[in-house]
Amino acid sequence: MKWGRFLAFLLMAAVILGGTAGSVTNLWKSIPLGLDLQGGFDLLYKIEPLPGQPITESGKQALVQAVENRINSIGTESPMIDLEGQNELRVQLAGTFNQAHAKQVIGTTAQLQIYSSAKIDKKTGKITGPAGKLLATGSDLKSNATWVQDPNTGQNEVAISFKNPTQWENITKQYYQKPIYVFLNGQLLTDPVIKQKMYSGDSVISGPSLNTVQACNQLANSINAGALPYNLSLVSQQSVGPSLGQESLKATLWAGLAAMVLIFIFMIVMYRMAGLIADLALVAYGYVTIAVFDGMHIVLTLSGLAALVLGVGMAVDANIITYERIKDEMRNGRSLKSAVKIGNKNALRTILDSNATTFIAGAVMYAFGEGDIRGFATALMISIIVSLLTAVLLSRVLLFTFTNSNAIRRPWWYGVGKGVLKNDETKV
């Protein structure tokens, strides 16, 4: 027996089992769960154009980014934001949070505008006639707005900074000792008189509607997230309780665990030592797949779990194809080492072809599907790539290392019946 190769095999097995057992629990807990697994809030909006701004594909992508920025500002992790149909946007927020506040933050257009003059209805605070020159909008501001408090008066304010300080400098010079009018969504926020010329681009916004810290923070978050390029009209909303999701998750996990155990037993019964090597590769497959999900910040849903379980079957199927090819070569009289080498080579193309066709199906589902279909397709494609790395590449390395160690030479340990290969390691 070649002890160096045998010890190398044992070391690889120990790394796979030890690394998995030591961190898989924490890794699993770090993966964000979707709406169907932990409950949350489902919102469907209709996208409506602003005056003079027709809906375009690039505009819809900018809308998705703006909504994501707003959601991030309220501390909700891993939102699912998908465009549906022609002009609809679905937002799914998992977990526990203030749903009313989240809905308000997402749907508010937050068009900040500063005018040189305006005719205002004193009761409503809205523009009633032609406004003066548009001096600046929210897009001219940096994404660093924040709540501050005047040290002298204690008044709540929102500190802002212009991207181009010269723009604010010119405004303060031109309208020195004159009022300017700050509107949010057509509603007057404040009409301060410019009392000094400012050169740094920094200023503050205050007013009766910003008399609370919450109101200031909400405006600051809206400025930082950017204005929505289109209006969002709420079509439907649904609160999803976590109990059904947790029960489904528990049932799915138990089903997946049972399937894994049965597959492990089947592989060992059918292929003995080779089956044990396949089981090691399956353990690596499960761990690497979870690690990829965590690293890519993929939200795990029930459909994603289904794809992971399906991926286990695909991964073990690759091993079965390989081992059957090896058994065929051994039945034809080849030596163990030669059968392992040629069997792996003959099986590789079949494995690649079958995985390629499934990957193409997943890519098509991702391209044309929506919601859970996309989630399933993403998990499926990741599973295929990982299974090729583990069930094919890693399994081959483990099998070659073990067979080359000459620790076990009897064909029976590789799933072949007695008498097929006698004492012929010299056969080619």
VEXVOPA-388514 format. One record per residue: x, y, z of N, C-alpha, C, O, CB in turn. Coordinates in steps of 0.02 Angstrom, whole numbers, plus 50000, padded with zeros to 5 digits. Glycine has a CB too. Layout:
// VEXVOPA-388514
XYZXYZXYZXYZXYZ
...
***
This chain:
// VEXVOPA-388514
500424994050000500005000050000500445006350000500955006550034499525000050062
500245011249962500605017549960500315022250013499795025350004500545020749889
500675022550069500415026250127500335033750114499885036950141500865025250187
500765036550073500715043650059500045045450026499725050350046501285045850013
499855041549976499215042949943498615041449989498115044949989499155038749879
498685036050028498145034250073498045039750126497475041450142498285027550107
498585042350153498535047750202498265054150171497905057950203499215049050235
498445055350107498175061150072497425060550065497055065450072498505061850002
497185054450050496465053350045496125054550113495605057850116496315046150021
496415051850166496135052850232496125060250251495645062650283496525048850285
496645063950232496675071050248496125074850212495795079050242497365073950229
496025073350147495485076650110494805075150140494375079550145495505074550036
494705068850159494065066950190493955070650256493405072850271494035059350201
494495071250295494445074650359494295082050350493915084950389495095073750399
494595085150300494475092250287493745093250267493425097950290494945094850231
493485088950223492785089550201492305088750260491865092950270492625084250147
492395083450299491935082250355492025087250411491535089750439492035075150381
492655088750428492785093450482492565100550466492265103850508493515093450499
492725102750405492525109550386491775110350383491505115550402492825111250319
491435105250358490705105450354490385105550423489955109650438490435099550313
490595100750465490305100250532490445106350574490035108250617490565094050568
491015109550563491205115150606490855121750590490825126150634491935116150600
490605122550529490335129250512489675129150473489405134450459490835132850471
489415123250456488825123150414488215126150449487795129250416488665116050392
488165125250515487585127850552487575135550549487055138450534487595125450624
488135138650565488175145950563488085148650492487775153850482488835148450592
488345144950443488285147050374487555146850352487315151350318488715142550329
487205141550372486505140950354486085146550385485655149350352486235134150377
486225148150448485835153350482485955160250452485535164650460486015153450556
486525161250418486675167850390486335169050324486345174750299487425168650382
486035163950293485695164850229485015167950241484625165250280485625158050192
484865173650208484205176750218483655172550189483725169650135484195183750186
483095172150225482525168150203482015172650169481935178450187482205164450262
481675169850120481185173650082480525174350119480435172050175481075170350017
480075177750085479415179250114479035172950132478695172850183479015183450065
479085167750091478695161750104478975157550161478655152750183478665157650042
479575159250185479885155450239479865158950306479855155650358480595153850221
479855165550308479835168950373479305174350378479275177950428480505172050386
478875174950327478345179850330478595186750312479195187850306478035179950398
478125191450305478325198350288477775202050252477185201550270478955198250246
477965205750201477515210550169477595209950093478155210250068477645217750193
477045209050058477045208549985476665214549956476075215549972476735201849961
476995218449914476705224549885476745224149809477265222349781477055230849911
476185225849776476185226149703475995233249682475465235749701475685220949673
476435236449643476325243349621476225243549545476495239549508476925247849642
475835248449524475795250049453476245256049439476215261049475475055251549433
476655255549388477125260849371476765265849325476505263949272477755257949336
476745272049346476405277249308476905282749291477285284849334475795280149347
476895285149228477395290249208477255297049239476685298749253477415290849132
477785300749249477725307749269477625312049206477795309849152478355310149309
477355317949213477245322249155477895323349115478405325549143476965329049177
477865321749051478445322649008478985317449015479525318148987478745329249022
478845311949053479345306749064479025299949047478755296649092479615306749137
479035297748985478755291348966479135285548998479735286249013478745290548889
478805280049007479115274149039479575270748988479365269048932478565269249065
480185269649008480685266148966480995260449007480915260149068481235271048941
481335255948972481655250349007482205252749054482265250349110481955245348956
482595257649030483125260249074482825263849134483095263649189483585265149034
482265267349121481925270649177481665265749228481685267149288481365274949151
481405260049206481155254949252481725251949293481635250449352480785249449214
482305251049262482875248549300483105253649352483295251849408483455246849253
483075260149333483245265449382482735265549438482905266949496483265272249347
482105264049423481585263649474481735258049523481665259049584480895262649442
481925252249498482095246649541482655248449589482635246949648482285240449500
483175251849562483745253849603483535258949656483765258549713484305256749559
483105263749636482885268749684482475265649740482545267549798482485274149648
482035260949722481635257549774482075253449820481965253249880481105253049740
482585250149792483045246249833483425250749882483525248949940483535242349789
483635256649858483975261349902483525263549959483755264250016484215267549863
482885264649945482415266749997482315261250048482295262450108481745268749965
482255255050023482155249450069482765248550114482695247250174482015242950030
483355249350085483975248850126483995254150180484285253050233484585249350081
483695259850167483715265350216483295263850277483405266850330483475271750184
482815259150272482405257550331482655251150365482355248850413481665256550311
483215248450340483535242950375483265236050360483415231250396483485244050447
482855235250308482595228750289483085225450242483255228250190481895229350256
483315219350260483835216050221483535211650166482985209050172484275211950267
483925210950113483785206350058483075206850031482725201850031483925199350080
482855212750008482195213249978482185209849910482705209349877481975220649972
481605207549890481515204849823481105209849782480515210949798481175197749824
481405212849732481085217949691481085215649619481615214749589481445224949699
480485214549591480445211849523479955215849481479425217949505480225204349526
480145216949419479685219949370479235214449344479475209049325480075223449312
478595215749342478115210849317477675213949263477505219849265477675208249376
477505209749213477085212249159477405218049123478025218349117476405214249186
476995222749100477245228449064477455234149111478005236949104476725230949016
477025235749159477155241649201476955240249274476585244149304476765247749174
477215234849301477075233149371477725231549408478195228949378476575227349376
477735233049471478315231849513478085228249576477645230649612478685238549531
478385222449590478235218749651478805219249700479395218149683478075211249634
478635220849762479135221549815478945216649871478395216849897479175228849842
479425212349889479315207549943479835208849997480435208549985479345200249918
479585210250057480025211650114479905206350168479355205750195479885218850143
480415202450182480355197050231480565199550300480995203950306480775191050210
480265196650352480455198350420479935202650455479375203650430481115201850421
480115205150513479675209250554479915216450553480495217850567479645206550627
479465221150536479635228250532478995232250531478445229350529480075229750469
479055238850531478465243250529478225243550456478515247050415478645250350556
477695239750441477475239250372477195245750345477305247450287476955233850367
476835249550387476555255850365477105260750346477055264250296476105258950419
477635260950387478195265450372478555263250308478755267350267478685265650431
478645256650300478985254050240478595255850178478885257950128479075246450245
477925255150180477515256750122477565264150105477585265950046476785254850135
477595268350155477635275550144478315277350113478345281450068477535279450210
478845274350139479515275850114479585273650041479885277150000480055272550157
479315267750025479395265049957479005269149906479265270649853479155257749955
478385270949922477945273849872477975281349864477715283949815477265272049888
478285284849912478315292149907478785294249850479355291949847478545295249973
478535298449806478935300449748479555304549768480085303749738478505304549700
479475308849819480035312749846480375317149793480985316849784480545308149876
479965321149758480235325949710480385332449747479925336349762479735327149650
481015333749761481225339849796481405345049744481805343849699481825338449844
481095350949750481215356349701481285363049738480935364449786480625356749650
481755367049714481875373649742481745378849688482075378749635482605374349771
481265383449700481065388549651481275395449676481365396649735480305388349638
481345399949627481515406949644480905410749669480975415449709481815410449583
480315408749646479695411849669479125407049656479195402349617479565418649633
478555408149689477985403849679477355407049708477385410549759478105396849711
476795405849675476155408049702475845402149738475725396849708475675410649645
475725402949804475555397349846474865398349878474695403849899476085396349900
474485392949880473855392849916474005392349991474315387450013473395386949893
473805397250029473985397450100473675391650140473955389650192473765404050131
473115388950117472795383550154473125376850140473245372850186472055383150136
473275375450077473555368950058474315368850054474625363550058473265366649993
474625374650045475345375050037475585372849969476185371749960475665370850089
475135372149920475325369949854475355375849805475055381049817474835364749828
475725374849751475785380049700475115380849664474815375949642476345378249649
474885386849660474245388249627474325391449559473845391649520473815392549670
474905394049544475025397349481475725395849455476075391749485474935404849487
475925398949401476595397649374477135399249425477135404449457476715401849311
477595394649431478155395649477478705399349442478705400049380478415388949505
479175401749480479745405349451480255400449423480095394949403480065409849502
480875402549423481415398549395481565392649441481595393349502482045402849385
481645386649411481835380749449482585381049462482985380349415481645374149411
482785382149525483485383149542483855376549552484445376049534483535387349604
483525371649582483855365349597483335359949611482755361549626484345366149657
483545353649606483115347949623483495343149668484085344149682482855344249559
483155337949690483485333049734484075329749701484535327549736482995327949755
484065329149635484625325949600485265330149603485805327549589484445324849527
485215336549623485805340749630486145339949698486675342849711485625348049620
485835335949742486095335149810486495328749819486355323749785485525335449860
486965328849863487345322849881486905318149922486405320249951487995324649919
487105311849925486725306849964486985306550036487135301150062486775299949931
487035312350067487275312550137486825316850181487045319350233487995315250139
486195317750160485735321650200485625318250268485605312150272485055322550164
485555322250320485475319450387485105324250432485105330350421486155317550417
484795321550484484455325750533484965329250577485455326250600483965321550576
484855335650589485265339550635484795343850678484205344450663485795343950597
485075346650729484685351050774485055357650783485655357650798484565347650843
484705363150772485015369750781485255370550853484845369950899484515375350761
485895371750863486155372250932485875378150971485875378051033486905372650931
485635383150936485385389050971484635388650986484415390451041485515395250929
484245386150938483515385950946483255379050961482685378350984483185388650885
483645373850949483405367050958482945364650903482635359450910483065366451023
482895368450849482445366750794482715360950754483315360550740482335372850748
482265356250735482455350550694482555352850622482145356550595481925344950698
483095350550591483255352450522483565346450486483765341550516483745358450521
483585347050420483915342050378484515345350344484435350050305483415339050325
485105342850360485725345550330485815342550261485775336550252486345344150375
485945346850211486035344650142486695347450115486965352250141485445346850097
486935344250062487535346550028487445346049953487205340949928488165342350050
487615351249917487565351149844488165347449814488725348049838487525358449817
488025343749761488575340249726489065345349698489675344249699488295335849670
488805350849673489215356249646489145362349691488645365949685489015357949572
489625363649736489555369349782489455376049747489135380549774490175369749826
489715376649686489645382949650488915384349634488705390149632490055382649584
488525379049623487815379949609487455383449667487075388049657487475373249593
487585381049728487275384049788487565391049801487205395549823487385379549850
488195391949787488505398449795488175403549749488025409149770489265398049780
488055401649687487735406349640487015407949661486785413549653487735403349569
486665402949687485975404049710485965409049768485565413649769485635397449731
486415408049816486415412549874486645419549856486435424349888486875409649929
487065420249806487275426949783486705430449747486565436349759487895426349737
486375426749702485865429849660485235431649701484895436549686485675425149603
485085427549752484465428649790484605430849862484225429549907484045422349790
485165434149870485345436849936484805441749959484595446149922486045440449933
484575440750021484045444750052483365443650018482915447750024484235452250050
483305438149981482675436549948482465429449970482885425449990482735437049870
481815427849965481595421149983481675416249925481645418149866480865421250006
481785409949942481745404549893481225399649919481065399649978482455401049882
480965395449875480395391149893480585383849883480735381649827479765393049852
480565379949938480765372949936480125368649939479745369149988481245371149995
480015364549888479425360249884479625352949886480145351049859479015361849821
479205348849917479275341649915478625338849889478105339349921479455338649986
478665335749828478065333049796477525338349787476935337049797477785327149836
477735344449769477265349849757476995353249820476585357749815476705347349719
477225351149878477005353949941477565358349970478135356149975476795348449992
477385364449989477895369050015478175366550081477805365250128477605376050024
478835365750083479165363950146479365370150184479225370750244479785359550132
479685374750150479935380750182480075386050129480205384450071480565379350224
480055392450149480225397850103480705402750138480515408450151479575401650078
481315400550152481775404650190482035410550149482055410350087482355400550215
482235415650184482575421350154483325420250158483585418750212482365428150189
483665420850101484395419950101484715425750139484675431450118484675419550028
485025424150196485305429350238486055430050232486345434850256485135427950310
486375425350199487095425850189487305421750128486955417150107487485423350252
487865423550100488135420050042488525413850067488925414350113488585424649999
488395408150036488695401850058489145399150002488955399149944488155396750078
489725396750022490225394649973490385387149976490665384449928490845398549984
490215383850031490405376850039489915371950006490085366049998490475375250112
489325374249988488815369749961488395366550013487955362549997489145364549920
488505368150077488125365150132487575369850154487655375950154488585363550192
487005366950174486445370950198485985366550239486145360650251486065374350140
485425369350261484935365450299484235367150273484115372550247484985366850375
483785362350281483075363350265482685362550329482785357850367482835358250210
482225367250341481805366850401481105369050382480985371250326482085371150459
480645368550428479965370650414479475367250461479665362650497479785369150342
478845369450461478345366750506478245359150498478115355650547477685370250496
478295356650437478195349550426478795345350447478755339150447478035348250353
479335348550466479945344950489480065346250563480635347050584480555347150447
479535346350602479605347950673479775341950715479865342650776478985351250698
479815335950686479985329950724480605326650694480765327550636479395324950725
480945322850736481535319250713481345314250659481705313450610481885315650772
480775310850668480555305850619480435308950551480635306050500479925302450644
480115314750549479985318150486480635320150452480705319650391479545324250496
481115322550491481765324550463482135318450435482425318750381482195328050516
482125312950473482465306850450482145304150386482485301650342482455301550505
481485304550383481135302150323481325306250262481435303450208480375302250334
481355312850270481555317150213482285315750194482445315350135481455324550231
482715315150245483425313750231483505307250193483895306850146483825313650297
483135302050214483175295550180482925296050108483205293050063482765290250218
482385300050098482125300850030482625304449985482715302549927481455304750032
482955309550013483465313149974484045308549957484295308449901483715319350013
484265304750007484835300249997484685294649947485115292649908485065297250063
484065292249948483875286749903483765289349832483825285449784483245283349928
483615295749825483485298549759482755298349742482385294149768483885294849706
482545302849700481845303249680481675297349634482085295049595481695309949646
481045295049640480815289749595480705292749526480415298149520480175286449622
480925289349473480835292049406480105291749383479915295249337481265288249356
479685287649417478985287149400478575286849464478835285549518478845280949355
477925288049456477475287249512477315279849522477295276049474476825291249501
477215277849585477015271049601476315271149631476195274449682477525267649649
475855267649600475175267149625475075260149654475145255149618474655268649569
474915259749719474845253349753474225249549727473665252149730474795254249829
474345243549700473805239449674473545234549727472945233749735474035235549612
474005231349762473815226549814474355226149866474945227449852473665219649784
474165224149926474645222949979474405216950020473805215850029474725229150025
474885213050044474705207050081475225205750135475825205450121474645201050034
474995204950196475425203050251475435195450256474915192250259475195206250319
476025192450255476105185250257476375183250325476915185450344476565182750200
475995179250361476225177050427476775171950422476815168250373475645174050465
477225171650472477795167150468477645159850485478055155550470478325169550513
477075158450517476955151650541476945146550485477255141250490476305151350580
476575148050429476545143450373477245142450343477435136850325476055145950320
477615147950336478285147450308478745143150350479125139150323478585154150299
478715143950415479145140150459478975132750457479415128450457479095142750531
478325131250455478125124250451478345121150385478575115450383477365123650458
478275124950331478485122550266479245121550264479485116550237478275127450210
479615126250294480345125650296480545119450335480985115750314480655131850328
480225118350393480385112550434480245106150396480655101550397479985112750500
479665105750364479485099750326479965098550269480165092850255478775100250300
480155103950234480605103350177481305101150199481615096950167480655109950139
481535103850255482195101950281482205094650301482695091150287482385106350340
481675092350334481645085350354481625080850292481945075550290481025083950398
481245082950242481215079050180481895078850146482105073550122480695082050132
482235084550144482895084750115483395080450152483805076950122483145091850112
483365080650220483815076550260483675069150249484145065150243483735078250334
483035067250248482855060250236483105057950168483365052350161482105059250241
483025062250117483265060550050484015059650049484275054950018483055066050000
484375064050084485105063450087485325056950119485765053450094485405069450125
485005055150175485185048950211485055042950166485475038450162484775048350277
484475042750133484315037150089484805036750031485005031250011483605037750063
484995042450004485475042449949486155039949973486485036049938485555049549919
486375042150032487005039850060487005032150068487485028850049487135043150128
486455029550096486415022250106486405018650039486745013550031485775020550147
486025021249992485985018049926486675017749893486865012549866485505021949881
487045023249896487705023349863488185018449896488575015149861487995030349866
488165017849961488615013249996488425006049981488865001849970488605014450072
487775004449980487544997649966487724995649894487944990049883486784997149977
487635000149847487744998549777488474998749756488684994749714487355003249734
488865003349785489545004449760490075003949815490665005349802489585011149726
489875002149875490335001049932490815006849943490595012449959490734994649921
491455005649934491945010949948491875016849899491945022649918492665008149944
491735015249836491625020549788491005024749807490995030749798491545017649717
490505021349834489905024949857490055029449916489775034949921489365020049876
490505027249960490705031450016491065037749991490965043250018491155027550065
491475036949940491815042749911491315047449880491385053549886492335040449858
490795044849847490275049049819489905052749874489705058549864489785044749778
489805049549931489465052849987489875058650013489605063850031489325047850043
490535057850015490975063450035490895069349987490865075150007491715061050038
490865067749922490775073049872490095076449880490035082449868490845070249801
489585072649899488915075549910488915080249970488595085449969488405070049920
489285078350022489345082850081489675089350059489455094750079489765079450137
490195088850018490535094849994490065098849950490075105049952491165092949955
489655095549909489175098949867488695103249908488585109049894488775093949824
488405100149960487925103750002488245109750035487945115150038487635099150054
488845108950060489185114350096489365120050049489255125850064489815111750132
489655118349992489865123549945489255127349918489285133449908490265120549886
488705123749905488105127049880487845132149930487665137749911487555121849864
487815130149993487585134850045488055140750050487835146450059487535131250113
488715139450045489205144850049489125149749991489195155750000489915142050049
488975147149931488865151549873488245155749883488245161749867488795147349809
487705152749909487105156549923487245162249972487015167849963486555151949952
487635160650023487805165750073488245171250042488125177150054488165162550133
488735169250004489195174049974488865178649923489055184449916489765170549942
488365176049887488015180049837487395183549865487035186849828487805175549778
487285182749930486715185949964486055184149930485615188449920486805193649966
485985177849913485375175449880484845173949933484985170749984485515169149838
484245176449921483695175249967483425168149954483245166549897483125180649959
483395164150006483185157149999482425156650006482155158950057483535152650050
482095153749957481375152749958481235145249954481685141149947481035156449899
480585143549960480405136449955480595133549887480825127849883479655135649966
480495137449835480695135049768481445134049764481685129449730480455139849714
481825138449797482545137649798482755131349835483215127949815482875143749831
482405129949891482545123749928482415117649884482795112849884482125123349992
481855117949846481695112349801482255111349750482425105649734481035113749765
482525116749725483075116249676483695113249708484055109449675483235123149647
483825114949771484405112149806484335104549814484805100849803484495115449875
483735102349834483615095149841483685091649773483975086249768482915093749872
483415094849721483485092149653484215091749634484425087049600483095096349603
484605096749654485315096749639485685090949670486175088449641485625103049662
485455088649729485765082749760485685076649715486155072849705485445081449830
485075075849689484955070149643485385070649581485635065549557484225069949623
485475076649555485895077549495486625076049510486985073149469485815084549467
486845078149570487535077049588487685069649596488205067249572487705080749653
487235066049629487355058849639487275055049573487585049949563486885055949692
486855057649529486765054549464487415054549424487575049849389486215058049425
487795059949431488445060349397488915054849422489285051849382488765067249407
488905053549487489315048249515489095041349491489505037049476489305048449591
488435040349487488175033949465488385032449393488585026949377487405033749471
488335037549350488545036649281489285034749278489475030249240488425043149241
489695038149318490415036649318490545029649342490935026049311490785041749361
490235027649397490375021149427490125015449381490445010249378490045020549495
489575016449347489335011349300489815010549242489925005049217488635012949275
490105016049220490615015649167491235011849192491525007849156490815022749142
491425013149254492005009649283491855002249288492284998049272492175012549353
491255000449310491064993449316491074990049248491294984249242490364992749348
490844993549196490854990649129491574989149107491704983949077490524995449079
492024993849121492724992749101493034986949140493424983149112493134999149114
492854986249203493124980649243492834974049219493184968949219492974981749318
492204974049200491904967849173492234965849107492254959949090491144968749163
492484970849070492824969449007493544967349018493914966248970492814975548963
493754966749081494404963949097494954968949111495534966949119494624959849042
494784975249115495304980149131495474979949205495084977749246495064987249111
496074982349220496294982749290495904988349325495584992449293497054984049294
495934988249391495564993249430495775000349412495355004549397495684992049505
496425001649411496655008449397496475010549326496265016149314497415008949406
496545005949279496375007549210495625008649202495415013149165496615001849163
495225004549236494505005249233494275011949261493835015249234494154999549269
494585013949317494405020449348494585026149301494185030849293494775021249415
495165025749270495375031149225494925031549163494675036949146496105030049204
494815025949130494425025949067493685027049082493345030449043494535019349029
493435024149137492735025049155492565032349169492045034749148492565020949216
493005035849204492895042949216492905046949151492505051549141493425045749264
493365045149107493425048649043492795047649001492535052448971494045046349004
492545041448997491955039948956491325043048985490865044648948491875032448950
491305043849051490695046549083490665054149078490115057049082490665044349155
491235057349071491255064649076490815068149024490455072849040491965067149068
490835065748962490445069148910489695068448923489315073148914490625066448841
489495062548944488775061448959488555066049015488015068949012488655054048979
488975066649067488805070949123488755078249102488285081749121489315070249180
489245080449062489245087349040488635088848996488335094149001489885088849002
488455084148951487885085248908487235085848947486835090348935487825079548857
487135081248995486515081349034486465087649077485935090649082486465075149078
487025089649107487015095749148486935102049105486615106849127487655096249189
487225102049046487165107849001486445109048981486205114648981487605106948939
486085103648964485385104448943484955107049001484515111148991485105097848917
485085104549061484705106849119484875114149135484445118049153484845102449181
485515115949127485725122849140485385127549090485185133049108486495123549135
485335125449027485005129548977484275130648996484005136148989485055126248906
483945125249020483245125949041483195130849099482725134949101482965119049062
483675130549146483675135349202483775142449179483455147149204484205133549252
484225143349130484355150049103483745152949069483595158949075484945149949055
483375148749032482765151048998482235152949050481895158049042482495145548951
482165148849103481685150549156481865157149189481425161049206481655144949208
482505158249199482715164549230482585170549185482375175849208483465164349249
482705169649120482625175149073481895177149064481735183049057482935173349005
481445172249062480755173749046480285173049107479705175049103480515169148992
480525170349161480095169449220480095175449266480465180249255480305163349257
479695174949318479635180349367479575177149436479365171449443479035184949352
479755181049488479635178949557479955172349574480565171449567478905178549569
479545167549599479785161149622480105157049566480565153149579479225157149653
479875158049504480175154349448480905156349439481335152149428479775155549383
481035162849445481725165149441482145162549499482725160649491481755172849439
481845162449559482205159849617482385152549608482945150549624481785160749679
481925148649582482055141549568482615140849516483065136849524481425137949544
482575144849463483075144449410483765146349435484255143049417482875149049352
483815151449477484455153449504484765147949546485355146249538484385159849546
484365145149592484615139749635484805133649593485295130249608484085137749688
484425132249541484575126449498485235127249461485635122649459484005125349447
485345133149433485975134349396486575134149442487095131449424485945141049360
486505136949502487055136549550487185129249569487765127249574486895140649613
486655125449580486735118449599487105114449544487525110249560486045115249612
486945115949482487275112349426488025113849425488435109349418486945114349359
488195120249432488905122049430489285118949488489835116349479488985129749432
488995119249548489325116449606489385108849601489895106049620488945118349670
488865105549575488885098249568489435096149520489745090949529488205095549545
489545100049467490095098449421490775099049455491225095149441490075103049359
490835103749501491465104649536491585099349589492155097249601491485111549568
491035097149620491115092349676490995085149653491425080849664490625094149732
490425083749623490255076949604490685074449546490755068349537489525076549584
490975078949508491405076849453492145077849470492525073049474491225080749389
492335084149480493045085549492493285082849559493765078949561493165093149489
492965084749614493195082449680493135074949688493585071749715492795085949735
492585072149664492495064949669493035061149631493275055949654491795062949643
493225063649573493755060449534494415060649570494785055749572493815063749465
494575066449600495205067049637495215062149695495715058749707495295074249663
494665061849732494625057149789494695049849765495065045949795493965058049827
494345048149712494355041249687495045039349660495285033949675493835040349632
495355043749621496025042349595496535041649652496955037149651496245047849547
496485046149701496955045849757496885039349795497385036249814496845051749805
496265037249807496155031149845496365024949806496705020549834495425030549866
496175024349743496365018449704497115017949694497395012449693496015018449637
497445023649685498175023649676498545021949740499145020449738498405030249650
498195022249797498525020349860498575012849868498935010349911498145023349920
498195009049827498175001749831497934999149899498094993549919498854998949817
497545003349935497285001150000496794995449991496794990650030496955007050037
496374995849940495874990649926495894989249851495844993849811495154992649949
495984982849832496044981149762495494976549737495434975349677496714978049749
495094973949783494564969249763494004973049726493774978249751494284965549824
493784970549669493244973849631492594974549670492214979249659493104970049567
492474970049717491854970149756491764976849791491204979249798491854964449808
492324979949813492294986349848492104992049802491994997749825492964987749882
492064990649738491864995849690491204994049655491034996949603492414996949638
490844989349685490174987649660490154982149608489634980849578489864993649631
490724978849595490754973449546490714966849583491034965949635491394973949503
490334962049554490264955549586490914951649587491394953249552489734951549551
490924946449627491524942249634491674938649569491224936749532491444937249692
492314937649558492534933749501492614937549436492834934749386492064928349490
492434944049436492494947849375493214949749361493444949349304492064954049379
493574951749413494274953649405494664949449456494534950049516494394961449416
495104945449433495434940749479496044943649512496004945949569495624934449442
496594943549479497204945949511497614949549459498204947949450497604940149543
497314954349425497604956849363497694964449364497434967849320497174954649304
498024967049412498204974049411498654975849352498764981649336498544975949475
498924970449319499374971649262498994972349197499284974349146499874966049256
498334970649197497954971049136497864978349116497814982849158497284967549143
497824979449051497714986249025497104986148979496924991348952498344988848987
***
